[in-house]
Amino acid sequence: MSLQVSSFESLVGAIADVHQRLQSDAVKAVNTALTLRNWLIGGYIAVFELQGADRAKYGEKLLTDLTRELARHQVSNIGRRQLYNYLSFYRVYTQMVRTVSALWVPT
C-alpha cells in the first residue's frame, strides 16, 4: 500500500476509495456483531427456559418481564416480539454454535 499521491485528483480518489472500502467492512462487522448478539440473546433465553430456577414462576411472563428489566439496563431492541424472534432465531440456527465459539468467548 502506497500513501503517495501526485495530484489533487489522486488524493481525492485515494481518500474516497479508502472510505468506501473500510465503510463497507465496518457495515459487515456491525451486521455480524448484531447477528451474533441476537443469536446469543436467544440462546440465553432458551437455556434459562430449560434450566432456570424461576422457570415455573415465569412461564409466559418471561419475555414480558425480561423486556422490562432489560429496558432498565438500556439494552436496545429488546421488545417482547424481538426477544421471541431472537429465541426463534437461536432455535432454528443451532449450527451457529461453532461460529459463535470461534468469534466470541464470554468474559
Backbone as JSON Lines, residues from 0, in Angstrom:
{"i":0,"aa":"M","n":[0.85,-1.18,0.0],"ca":[0.0,0.0,0.0],"c":[0.89,1.23,0.0]}
{"i":1,"aa":"S","n":[0.61,2.11,-0.91],"ca":[1.38,3.34,-1.03],"c":[0.51,4.53,-0.65]}
{"i":2,"aa":"L","n":[1.08,5.4,0.17],"ca":[0.36,6.6,0.57],"c":[0.75,7.8,-0.29]}
{"i":3,"aa":"Q","n":[1.47,7.55,-1.34],"ca":[1.89,8.65,-2.2],"c":[0.77,9.03,-3.15]}
{"i":4,"aa":"V","n":[0.58,10.33,-3.29],"ca":[-0.38,10.87,-4.26],"c":[0.32,12.0,-5.01]}
{"i":5,"aa":"S","n":[0.08,12.08,-6.3],"ca":[0.81,13.05,-7.12],"c":[-0.04,14.23,-7.55]}
{"i":6,"aa":"S","n":[-1.33,14.17,-7.33],"ca":[-2.19,15.28,-7.73],"c":[-3.37,15.36,-6.78]}
{"i":7,"aa":"F","n":[-4.06,16.47,-6.86],"ca":[-5.25,16.66,-6.03],"c":[-6.29,15.59,-6.35]}
{"i":8,"aa":"E","n":[-6.47,15.28,-7.63],"ca":[-7.43,14.27,-8.06],"c":[-7.08,12.9,-7.49]}
{"i":9,"aa":"S","n":[-5.8,12.55,-7.48],"ca":[-5.41,11.25,-6.93],"c":[-5.58,11.23,-5.41]}
{"i":10,"aa":"L","n":[-5.42,12.37,-4.75],"ca":[-5.67,12.49,-3.31],"c":[-7.14,12.22,-3.02]}
{"i":11,"aa":"V","n":[-8.01,12.89,-3.77],"ca":[-9.45,12.71,-3.59],"c":[-9.82,11.25,-3.87]}
{"i":12,"aa":"G","n":[-9.29,10.7,-4.95],"ca":[-9.59,9.31,-5.32],"c":[-9.12,8.34,-4.26]}
{"i":13,"aa":"A","n":[-7.93,8.54,-3.71],"ca":[-7.4,7.63,-2.69],"c":[-8.24,7.67,-1.43]}
{"i":14,"aa":"I","n":[-8.62,8.87,-1.0],"ca":[-9.42,9.02,0.21],"c":[-10.82,8.42,-0.01]}
{"i":15,"aa":"A","n":[-11.42,8.69,-1.15],"ca":[-12.75,8.14,-1.44],"c":[-12.7,6.62,-1.48]}
{"i":16,"aa":"D","n":[-11.65,6.05,-2.08],"ca":[-11.51,4.6,-2.17],"c":[-11.36,3.97,-0.79]}
{"i":17,"aa":"V","n":[-10.5,4.55,0.03],"ca":[-10.28,4.02,1.38],"c":[-11.58,4.13,2.19]}
{"i":18,"aa":"H","n":[-12.25,5.24,2.06],"ca":[-13.51,5.42,2.79],"c":[-14.54,4.36,2.38]}
{"i":19,"aa":"Q","n":[-14.71,4.18,1.09],"ca":[-15.71,3.23,0.6],"c":[-15.4,1.8,1.03]}
{"i":20,"aa":"R","n":[-14.15,1.38,0.89],"ca":[-13.79,0.01,1.26],"c":[-13.92,-0.23,2.76]}
{"i":21,"aa":"L","n":[-13.43,0.69,3.56],"ca":[-13.48,0.49,5.01],"c":[-14.87,0.69,5.58]}
{"i":22,"aa":"Q","n":[-15.66,1.57,4.98],"ca":[-17.03,1.72,5.42],"c":[-17.81,0.43,5.16]}
{"i":23,"aa":"S","n":[-17.57,-0.18,4.02],"ca":[-18.2,-1.46,3.7],"c":[-17.8,-2.53,4.71]}
{"i":24,"aa":"D","n":[-16.51,-2.57,5.05],"ca":[-16.04,-3.52,6.06],"c":[-16.7,-3.27,7.42]}
{"i":25,"aa":"A","n":[-16.87,-1.99,7.77],"ca":[-17.49,-1.65,9.05],"c":[-18.95,-2.1,9.09]}
{"i":26,"aa":"V","n":[-19.66,-1.91,7.99],"ca":[-21.06,-2.35,7.93],"c":[-21.14,-3.86,8.09]}
{"i":27,"aa":"K","n":[-20.26,-4.58,7.43],"ca":[-20.25,-6.04,7.56],"c":[-19.95,-6.46,9.0]}
{"i":28,"aa":"A","n":[-19.01,-5.78,9.64],"ca":[-18.65,-6.11,11.01],"c":[-19.82,-5.85,11.96]}
{"i":29,"aa":"V","n":[-20.5,-4.74,11.77],"ca":[-21.66,-4.42,12.61],"c":[-22.76,-5.45,12.39]}
{"i":30,"aa":"N","n":[-23.03,-5.79,11.15],"ca":[-24.06,-6.8,10.86],"c":[-23.7,-8.14,11.5]}
{"i":31,"aa":"T","n":[-22.45,-8.53,11.42],"ca":[-22.01,-9.77,12.04],"c":[-22.18,-9.71,13.56]}
{"i":32,"aa":"A","n":[-21.79,-8.6,14.15],"ca":[-21.9,-8.44,15.6],"c":[-23.36,-8.46,16.05]}
{"i":33,"aa":"L","n":[-24.24,-7.79,15.33],"ca":[-25.65,-7.79,15.71],"c":[-26.29,-9.16,15.54]}
{"i":34,"aa":"T","n":[-25.9,-9.88,14.49],"ca":[-26.41,-11.24,14.31],"c":[-25.96,-12.11,15.46]}
{"i":35,"aa":"L","n":[-24.71,-12.01,15.82],"ca":[-24.17,-12.77,16.95],"c":[-24.87,-12.39,18.25]}
{"i":36,"aa":"R","n":[-25.07,-11.11,18.47],"ca":[-25.77,-10.62,19.67],"c":[-27.16,-11.22,19.76]}
{"i":37,"aa":"N","n":[-27.91,-11.15,18.66],"ca":[-29.29,-11.63,18.67],"c":[-29.35,-13.14,18.9]}
{"i":38,"aa":"W","n":[-28.43,-13.87,18.31],"ca":[-28.4,-15.32,18.48],"c":[-28.06,-15.67,19.94]}
{"i":39,"aa":"L","n":[-27.1,-14.95,20.51],"ca":[-26.73,-15.21,21.9],"c":[-27.86,-14.86,22.87]}
{"i":40,"aa":"I","n":[-28.56,-13.77,22.62],"ca":[-29.71,-13.41,23.46],"c":[-30.73,-14.54,23.41]}
{"i":41,"aa":"G","n":[-31.02,-15.03,22.21],"ca":[-31.94,-16.16,22.08],"c":[-31.45,-17.38,22.82]}
{"i":42,"aa":"G","n":[-30.15,-17.63,22.74],"ca":[-29.56,-18.77,23.43],"c":[-29.69,-18.67,24.94]}
{"i":43,"aa":"Y","n":[-29.41,-17.49,25.47],"ca":[-29.55,-17.32,26.92],"c":[-31.0,-17.55,27.36]}
{"i":44,"aa":"I","n":[-31.94,-17.05,26.58],"ca":[-33.35,-17.24,26.92],"c":[-33.71,-18.72,26.86]}
{"i":45,"aa":"A","n":[-33.27,-19.42,25.82],"ca":[-33.57,-20.84,25.66],"c":[-33.02,-21.66,26.82]}
{"i":46,"aa":"V","n":[-31.79,-21.39,27.19],"ca":[-31.17,-22.14,28.29],"c":[-31.89,-21.83,29.6]}
{"i":47,"aa":"F","n":[-32.24,-20.57,29.82],"ca":[-32.96,-20.21,31.03],"c":[-34.3,-20.92,31.1]}
{"i":48,"aa":"E","n":[-35.01,-20.97,29.96],"ca":[-36.3,-21.65,29.93],"c":[-36.17,-23.12,30.33]}
{"i":49,"aa":"L","n":[-35.08,-23.73,29.91],"ca":[-34.89,-25.16,30.21],"c":[-34.34,-25.42,31.59]}
{"i":50,"aa":"Q","n":[-33.47,-24.53,32.07],"ca":[-32.73,-24.82,33.3],"c":[-32.92,-23.8,34.41]}
{"i":51,"aa":"G","n":[-33.57,-22.69,34.12],"ca":[-33.68,-21.62,35.09],"c":[-34.46,-22.01,36.32]}
{"i":52,"aa":"A","n":[-33.98,-21.56,37.47],"ca":[-34.62,-21.88,38.74],"c":[-36.02,-21.27,38.82]}
{"i":53,"aa":"D","n":[-36.24,-20.16,38.12],"ca":[-37.52,-19.46,38.19],"c":[-38.48,-19.85,37.08]}
{"i":54,"aa":"R","n":[-38.18,-20.91,36.32],"ca":[-38.98,-21.19,35.13],"c":[-40.45,-21.44,35.44]}
{"i":55,"aa":"A","n":[-40.77,-22.09,36.53],"ca":[-42.17,-22.33,36.86],"c":[-42.87,-21.02,37.19]}
{"i":56,"aa":"K","n":[-42.15,-20.13,37.82],"ca":[-42.71,-18.83,38.21],"c":[-43.01,-17.97,36.99]}
{"i":57,"aa":"Y","n":[-42.11,-17.98,36.0],"ca":[-42.24,-17.08,34.88],"c":[-43.22,-17.54,33.82]}
{"i":58,"aa":"G","n":[-43.04,-18.73,33.29],"ca":[-43.92,-19.22,32.25],"c":[-44.02,-18.25,31.09]}
{"i":59,"aa":"E","n":[-45.24,-17.87,30.74],"ca":[-45.49,-16.97,29.62],"c":[-45.04,-15.54,29.9]}
{"i":60,"aa":"K","n":[-44.87,-15.19,31.14],"ca":[-44.48,-13.83,31.5],"c":[-42.99,-13.57,31.29]}
{"i":61,"aa":"L","n":[-42.22,-14.59,30.99],"ca":[-40.78,-14.43,30.9],"c":[-40.38,-13.3,29.97]}
{"i":62,"aa":"L","n":[-40.86,-13.31,28.74],"ca":[-40.42,-12.31,27.77],"c":[-40.89,-10.91,28.15]}
{"i":63,"aa":"T","n":[-42.08,-10.81,28.72],"ca":[-42.58,-9.51,29.17],"c":[-41.72,-8.96,30.3]}
{"i":64,"aa":"D","n":[-41.46,-9.79,31.29],"ca":[-40.64,-9.36,32.42],"c":[-39.2,-9.06,31.98]}
{"i":65,"aa":"L","n":[-38.68,-9.88,31.09],"ca":[-37.32,-9.68,30.6],"c":[-37.21,-8.37,29.82]}
{"i":66,"aa":"T","n":[-38.21,-8.07,29.01],"ca":[-38.24,-6.81,28.26],"c":[-38.17,-5.62,29.22]}
{"i":67,"aa":"R","n":[-38.96,-5.66,30.26],"ca":[-38.99,-4.56,31.24],"c":[-37.63,-4.4,31.92]}
{"i":68,"aa":"E","n":[-37.06,-5.5,32.37],"ca":[-35.78,-5.42,33.08],"c":[-34.63,-5.0,32.16]}
{"i":69,"aa":"L","n":[-34.6,-5.5,30.93],"ca":[-33.53,-5.11,30.01],"c":[-33.65,-3.64,29.62]}
{"i":70,"aa":"A","n":[-34.87,-3.13,29.55],"ca":[-35.07,-1.7,29.27],"c":[-34.46,-0.85,30.39]}
{"i":71,"aa":"R","n":[-34.59,-1.33,31.61],"ca":[-33.96,-0.62,32.74],"c":[-32.45,-0.56,32.61]}
{"i":72,"aa":"H","n":[-31.89,-1.55,31.95],"ca":[-30.44,-1.62,31.71],"c":[-30.05,-0.98,30.37]}
{"i":73,"aa":"Q","n":[-31.01,-0.33,29.74],"ca":[-30.81,0.4,28.48],"c":[-30.29,-0.5,27.36]}
{"i":74,"aa":"V","n":[-30.77,-1.73,27.29],"ca":[-30.46,-2.64,26.2],"c":[-31.44,-2.33,25.07]}
{"i":75,"aa":"S","n":[-30.93,-2.12,23.87],"ca":[-31.79,-1.73,22.75],"c":[-32.36,-2.93,22.01]}
{"i":76,"aa":"N","n":[-33.46,-2.7,21.33],"ca":[-34.14,-3.71,20.51],"c":[-34.47,-4.97,21.3]}
{"i":77,"aa":"I","n":[-35.15,-4.79,22.41],"ca":[-35.46,-5.93,23.27],"c":[-36.94,-5.99,23.62]}
{"i":78,"aa":"G","n":[-37.78,-5.56,22.71],"ca":[-39.22,-5.69,22.93],"c":[-39.59,-7.16,23.0]}
{"i":79,"aa":"R","n":[-40.76,-7.44,23.52],"ca":[-41.21,-8.83,23.68],"c":[-41.15,-9.59,22.35]}
{"i":80,"aa":"R","n":[-41.64,-8.97,21.3],"ca":[-41.64,-9.62,19.98],"c":[-40.2,-9.86,19.5]}
{"i":81,"aa":"Q","n":[-39.32,-8.89,19.73],"ca":[-37.93,-9.08,19.31],"c":[-37.27,-10.21,20.09]}
{"i":82,"aa":"L","n":[-37.52,-10.27,21.38],"ca":[-36.95,-11.36,22.17],"c":[-37.46,-12.71,21.68]}
{"i":83,"aa":"Y","n":[-38.74,-12.77,21.35],"ca":[-39.29,-14.01,20.8],"c":[-38.59,-14.36,19.48]}
{"i":84,"aa":"N","n":[-38.35,-13.34,18.64],"ca":[-37.65,-13.59,17.38],"c":[-36.22,-14.05,17.61]}
{"i":85,"aa":"Y","n":[-35.53,-13.48,18.6],"ca":[-34.16,-13.92,18.91],"c":[-34.17,-15.38,19.37]}
{"i":86,"aa":"L","n":[-35.16,-15.73,20.18],"ca":[-35.29,-17.1,20.65],"c":[-35.54,-18.06,19.48]}
{"i":87,"aa":"S","n":[-36.42,-17.66,18.59],"ca":[-36.69,-18.48,17.39],"c":[-35.46,-18.6,16.52]}
{"i":88,"aa":"F","n":[-34.75,-17.51,16.35],"ca":[-33.51,-17.48,15.55],"c":[-32.5,-18.48,16.13]}
{"i":89,"aa":"Y","n":[-32.34,-18.46,17.44],"ca":[-31.43,-19.39,18.1],"c":[-31.85,-20.84,17.86]}
{"i":90,"aa":"R","n":[-33.11,-21.1,17.99],"ca":[-33.59,-22.48,17.84],"c":[-33.47,-22.99,16.4]}
{"i":91,"aa":"V","n":[-33.67,-22.11,15.43],"ca":[-33.58,-22.51,14.02],"c":[-32.13,-22.7,13.59]}
{"i":92,"aa":"Y","n":[-31.24,-21.83,14.06],"ca":[-29.85,-21.86,13.61],"c":[-28.92,-22.39,14.7]}
{"i":93,"aa":"T","n":[-29.19,-23.58,15.17],"ca":[-28.37,-24.17,16.22],"c":[-26.94,-24.43,15.77]}
{"i":94,"aa":"Q","n":[-26.72,-24.58,14.47],"ca":[-25.38,-24.85,13.96],"c":[-24.45,-23.63,14.11]}
{"i":95,"aa":"M","n":[-25.0,-22.48,14.45],"ca":[-24.16,-21.29,14.64],"c":[-23.23,-21.42,15.83]}
{"i":96,"aa":"V","n":[-23.44,-22.4,16.66],"ca":[-22.63,-22.54,17.86],"c":[-21.14,-22.62,17.54]}
{"i":97,"aa":"R","n":[-20.77,-23.25,16.44],"ca":[-19.35,-23.32,16.07],"c":[-18.82,-21.94,15.7]}
{"i":98,"aa":"T","n":[-19.61,-21.17,14.98],"ca":[-19.21,-19.82,14.6],"c":[-19.09,-18.94,15.82]}
{"i":99,"aa":"V","n":[-20.07,-19.04,16.71],"ca":[-20.05,-18.24,17.93],"c":[-18.84,-18.58,18.77]}
{"i":100,"aa":"S","n":[-18.53,-19.86,18.91],"ca":[-17.39,-20.26,19.7],"c":[-16.09,-19.71,19.14]}
{"i":101,"aa":"A","n":[-16.01,-19.63,17.82],"ca":[-14.8,-19.12,17.18],"c":[-14.68,-17.6,17.31]}
{"i":102,"aa":"L","n":[-15.81,-16.9,17.36],"ca":[-15.8,-15.44,17.34],"c":[-15.87,-14.78,18.71]}
{"i":103,"aa":"W","n":[-16.47,-15.46,19.67],"ca":[-16.74,-14.79,20.94],"c":[-16.63,-15.75,22.1]}
{"i":104,"aa":"V","n":[-15.93,-15.3,23.1],"ca":[-15.84,-16.06,24.35],"c":[-16.24,-15.1,25.46]}
{"i":105,"aa":"P","n":[-17.27,-15.44,26.24],"ca":[-17.72,-14.53,27.29],"c":[-16.65,-14.3,28.35]}
{"i":106,"aa":"T","n":[-16.65,-13.11,28.91],"ca":[-15.67,-12.78,29.96],"c":[-16.24,-13.0,31.32]}
